Amino acid sequence: MKKTSLTNIVWKEGKYYVAQCLNVDVSSFGRTKAEALKNLEEALELYFEDFSISKIIRVEKPVFVELSFSNA
């Protein structure tokens, strides 16, 4: 079995932590960072049951950039 590394981010939103995979459009949440990551891992396993590993987008050295905008 081939092992694949994925790039993930975790942040707090209200009283929950959100974990998101940057390589594919999959995210999950939990009450702790560890729980959010565990739930993300489960969501990714389910995702890859239906989709090929070849659909993974390679993410190298992500940089967080803050943007500001005005809206009505």
N, C-alpha and C positions, 0 to 999 in steps of 0.2 A: 504494500500500500504506500503510495506516494504522499509525503507530508507537504502541505502548503501553508505558507505564512501569510497572514492577512493583517492589514493595518487598521486598528480600531481606535476610537476616541470615546471618552466617558465624560459626562458633565452632569451637574446637579440642576434639576429643573423642578422648582417647588420642593416637595418632600421626597421626590424620587430621583434616582440616577438614570440617565439615558446612556446606552451604549450603542454606538453605530459603527458598522464596518464601512470603511472608505472604499474598499475594492469592489463591493457589490452593494446594491441598494437594500440593505437589511439592517434593522435596528430592533432594540428591545429595551426593557427598563426593569428596575428593581429597587428595593428599599435601601440597598447598599451597593457600593461599586462592585463588590464581588458577586452579588446576586444579579446585577445588571449584566455583567460579563458572562456569567453562567447561562443566563437566559438568552443572551446573544449567541453563545456557542450552540445552544439547542436550536435556535431559529436558523442559524447557518447550516446546521446538519439537515434540517428539513428543506431548506432552500436548495441545497446541492443534491437532494434526492431527485429533484425535477429538472435542474439545470446543470450543464456541463461545467467542469472546472475551467475549461478554456474560455469561459465568459468573464473571467476575473480580470479586472483592470489593474494594471501595476501602478502602485502609488509609492513614490520615493520621496522621502524627506518633506512631508507636508508642512506648510507654513500657515499659521493662522493670521489672517489679515482682517482687521475691523473696517467695515464700510459704514458710512453715515449717509442717510438720505432723508429728504423731507417728503411728507405726504399730506394730503388734504384731510 
